[in-house]
Amino acid sequence: MKHFLSILLAASLMVCLALAAGCAAKTPVHPGGERDLSRFVTNLFSAVDQVKSFQVPEGLAINDGVSEYIAGKMEERKITYEATGSELEDYGIQVTLTGAEELGTDLKSRRFSVTVSFHYKNLESVDSGYGREVELLYRTDQEGGVTVVGVRVLGILDGYDAYLYENLDTEGAIELTDAQWVRDRAGQYISEAAASAGK
């Protein structure tokens, strides 16, 4: 009887493995994808705040406009830190999904709440931080790939975002597909920030 049960158990296990392999073969697997949009937000804020390399999570892609936006924010923050002698310690970040919207057949929106905590080096007794709401616009292709095409910090904007989105509806998001517009706008702000820091 024990021998029979062992055979039956082994056969059942083989059937389950075969079914699982068949399902995996039929379903394209994209590591990350939509699930990693929150990691994208975490990496974005961490890279900008700490002026360190930004990593696009595996399974996601970004367009040129988003790339220029991130590079501009990092350059502006670097100028600010150099001018003020600021350095962050004990950096922590929490990202929570707060909203999702379908904007078309392939365009989607996800909103995240971001809470950042840190303190400044040599000012350990002064805790600091901030909270933001950020919206990502992204497109999905037929194979399930995800490309972030827009980033928008909502509500309280920092100076860079306020300048970049000047004369735009603050309630809506825009696609950062026009890399030249983003580059020009970012360049103007960074030049002004560098000039102010040099005074």
C-alpha positions in Angstrom: 0.0 0.0 0.0 2.8 2.4 0.9 4.5 1.6 -2.4 1.2 2.4 -4.3 0.8 5.7 -2.5 4.4 6.6 -3.3 3.9 5.9 -7.0 0.6 7.9 -6.9 2.2 10.9 -5.2 5.2 10.9 -7.6 2.8 10.7 -10.6 0.7 13.6 -9.2 3.8 15.7 -8.7 5.0 15.0 -12.3 1.5 16.0 -13.7 1.6 19.3 -11.6 5.1 20.1 -12.9 4.1 19.4 -16.5 1.1 21.6 -16.1 3.1 24.4 -14.6 5.7 24.2 -17.3 3.0 24.3 -20.0 1.4 27.4 -18.4 4.8 29.1 -18.2 5.6 28.4 -21.8 2.3 29.9 -23.0 2.5 33.1 -20.9 5.2 35.6 -21.7 7.1 36.6 -18.6 8.3 40.2 -18.2 10.4 40.6 -15.1 9.1 43.6 -13.2 6.7 45.4 -15.5 3.8 47.1 -13.8 4.7 45.6 -10.5 8.0 47.5 -10.4 6.6 51.0 -11.0 6.8 51.5 -7.2 10.5 50.5 -7.3 10.9 53.0 -10.2 9.5 55.8 -7.9 11.8 54.6 -5.0 14.9 54.6 -7.2 13.9 58.0 -8.7 13.6 59.8 -5.4 16.6 58.1 -3.8 18.8 58.9 -6.8 17.8 62.5 -6.9 17.9 63.2 -3.2 21.3 61.5 -2.7 22.7 62.5 -6.2 23.6 58.9 -7.1 23.1 56.8 -10.1 19.5 56.1 -11.2 18.7 52.5 -12.0 15.7 51.6 -14.2 14.2 48.4 -12.7 14.4 45.3 -14.8 11.3 44.9 -17.0 10.8 48.7 -17.4 12.0 51.2 -19.9 11.9 55.0 -20.1 11.7 57.4 -23.0 14.2 60.2 -23.7 12.0 62.9 -22.1 11.9 61.0 -18.8 15.6 60.4 -19.0 16.2 64.1 -19.5 13.9 65.0 -16.6 15.7 62.7 -14.2 19.1 64.0 -15.3 18.0 67.6 -14.8 16.7 67.0 -11.3 19.9 65.3 -10.3 22.0 68.1 -11.7 19.9 70.8 -10.0 20.1 68.9 -6.7 23.9 68.6 -7.0 24.3 72.3 -7.5 22.1 73.0 -4.5 24.1 70.6 -2.3 27.4 72.0 -3.4 26.2 75.6 -2.8 24.9 74.8 0.7 27.3 72.1 1.8 24.4 69.8 2.5 24.8 66.0 2.9 22.0 63.6 3.8 22.4 60.8 6.3 20.1 57.9 7.4 18.0 58.2 4.3 14.7 56.3 4.3 11.8 56.2 1.8 8.3 54.7 1.7 6.3 54.5 -1.4 2.6 53.5 -1.5 0.3 53.1 -4.5 -2.7 55.5 -4.1 -4.5 55.5 -7.4 -4.7 53.8 -10.9 -6.4 55.0 -14.0 -6.7 53.7 -17.6 -6.2 56.6 -20.0 -6.5 54.7 -23.3 -5.9 51.4 -24.9 -2.2 51.4 -23.9 -1.7 54.5 -21.7 -2.1 54.2 -18.0 -1.6 56.3 -14.9 -0.4 55.2 -11.4 -0.2 57.6 -8.5 2.1 57.0 -5.5 2.5 58.6 -2.1 6.1 59.1 -1.2 7.4 59.8 2.3 11.1 60.5 2.7 13.0 60.8 6.0 16.7 61.8 6.6 18.8 64.2 8.6 21.7 66.4 7.5 25.3 65.5 8.3 26.6 67.5 11.3 23.1 68.3 12.3 22.1 64.9 13.6 19.6 66.4 16.1 17.6 67.9 13.2 15.4 65.4 11.5 14.1 66.4 8.2 12.2 64.9 5.3 9.2 65.5 3.1 6.1 64.0 1.5 5.1 64.0 -2.2 2.5 62.5 -4.5 3.9 61.5 -7.8 2.1 60.3 -10.9 3.7 58.0 -13.5 2.3 57.7 -17.1 3.3 54.6 -18.9 2.5 52.6 -22.0 2.3 48.8 -22.4 3.1 47.0 -25.6 1.5 43.9 -27.0 4.2 41.7 -25.4 3.5 43.2 -21.9 6.6 45.5 -21.9 6.2 48.7 -19.9 7.7 52.1 -20.8 7.4 55.1 -18.5 6.6 58.1 -20.6 5.8 60.8 -18.0 6.6 61.7 -14.4 4.7 64.3 -12.5 5.2 65.4 -8.9 1.8 66.6 -7.8 0.7 69.0 -5.0 3.7 70.7 -3.4 6.3 71.1 -6.1 9.9 71.7 -5.6 11.5 74.6 -7.5 12.6 72.4 -10.4 9.2 70.9 -11.1 7.5 74.2 -10.7 9.8 75.7 -13.3 9.6 72.8 -15.6 5.8 72.7 -15.6 5.2 76.4 -15.6 2.1 77.4 -17.5 0.8 73.8 -17.5 -2.3 72.6 -15.7 -1.0 71.5 -12.3 -3.8 68.9 -11.9 -2.9 66.9 -15.0 0.1 64.9 -16.0 2.0 65.3 -19.3 4.0 62.9 -21.3 7.7 63.7 -21.4 8.0 62.6 -25.0 9.5 65.9 -26.2 13.0 65.5 -24.9 14.2 68.7 -26.5 11.5 70.7 -24.6 12.5 69.0 -21.3 16.2 69.6 -22.0 15.7 73.3 -22.8 13.5 73.9 -19.8 15.8 72.0 -17.5 18.9 73.7 -18.9 17.4 77.2 -18.2 16.6 76.3 -14.6 20.0 74.7 -13.9 21.7 77.7 -15.4 19.7 80.0 -13.1 20.4 77.8 -10.1 24.1 77.7 -10.8 24.2 81.5 -11.2 22.3 81.9 -7.9 24.6 79.5 -6.1 27.7 81.5 -7.4 26.5 84.8 -5.8 
